[in-house]
Amino acid sequence: MSDFYEMVYEVVRQIPPGRVTSFGAIARYLGTEGSARMVGWALNISHLKTPHVPAHRVVNRNGLLTGKIHFGGSTIMQELLENEGITVKDNCVVDFDHYFWDPMKELS
């Protein structure tokens, strides 16, 4: 499991500032389609990793900030995204398709 988690962290570290991806997109890139929840579990503990893992850039397939509870406050994930120029409204990335970063396209 730790090898899978490390692979998740390496993908997430490559997401550029001002872009987001989804749990499922990471799972597909890693060849484990259907394991989006495992990606989420990995990111739940990513704050313990060095170098830093920008987990705030990973949202659900609809752009919802489903992982926001793991950032130590209800608005921290949104604030981090907004600091990178991403607009969030009602816990959802506005214009999600515009900001979506697909590791299958970007890392292949």
Secondary structure by P-SEA (a helix, b strand, c coil): caaaaaaaaaaaaaccccbbbcaaaaaaaaccccaaaaaaaaaccccccccccccccccccccccccccccccccaaaaaaaaacccccccccccccccccccccccc
